[in-house]
Amino acid sequence: MNETGVFLCEKAIIDSRTNMASLINFYDGIIQPIGFPMVIPNITLVCFFDKGDDTQDVYEAEMSVSQNSKTIVPSMPSDINFQGGKFTRLILEFNGLILQNEGELTFDIKIKNPEYNIKKVLKILPSIKIQNGTV
C-alpha cells in the first residue's frame, strides 16, 4: 500500500453519483490575526491510497493530532479499508480544534502491519505586522 496524496482542507465532499472527491479551501498554513487561543472551526485530513501489489484489504491504523508535540486529539482508530478495490481514501473531519499558540499542528497516522507512518504538518503563525512598508 502507498499513499498517493495527503491534504488538509476545510471540507471534503464526495459526489454520491460519481464517487469523486472535491476538496474545498486547502490549508497550507494559518495566520492568526487576533491572538491566541484560537479555534479552527473545520479542518479535514484527506489521504488517498493505492493498494499496489498488496493482497491485504484492511489496514489497522490510528490517528492523533498534536500541537507543538502536545497531544490535542488522542489516538483513535481509523482503519483503511480498500473494500476489494485498488484505491481508497481516508477522510477525517475535525470540528472546533483549539490552538493555544503559534507553532506546528501535526496530524499523525500510524498504520500497523506493515508499520508505516504518515505525518502532515500545518504551520500556525502569529499575525504579520507591517510597519513602514516592511514585514
Residue, then its C-alpha position, 0 to 999 in steps of 0.5 A: m500500500n502507498e499513499t498517493g496524496v495527503f491534504l488538509c482542507e476545510k471540507a471534503i465532499i464526495d459526489s454520491r453519483t460519481n464517487m469523486a472527491s472535491l476538496i474545498n479551501f486547502y490549508d497550507g498554513i494559518i495566520q492568526p490575526i487576533g491572538f491566541p487561543m484560537v479555534i479552527p472551526n473545520i479542518t479535514l485530513v484527506c489521504f488517498f491510497d493505492k493498494g499496489d501489489d498488496t493482497q491485504d484489504v484492511y489496514e489497522a491504523e490510528m490517528s492523533v493530532s498534536q500541537n507543538s508535540k502536545t497531544i490535542v486529539p488522542s489516538m483513535p482508530s481509523d482503519i483503511n479499508f480498500q473494500g476489494g478495490k485498488f484505491t481508497r481514501l481516508i477522510l477525517e473531519f475535525n470540528g472546533l480544534i483549539l490552538q493555544n499558540e503559534g507553532e506546528l499542528t501535526f496530524d499523525i497516522k500510524i498504520k500497523n502491519p506493515e508499520y508505516n507512518i504518515k505525518k502532515v504538518l500545518k504551520i500556525l503563525p502569529s499575525i504579520k505586522i507591517q510597519n513602514g512598508t516592511v514585514 
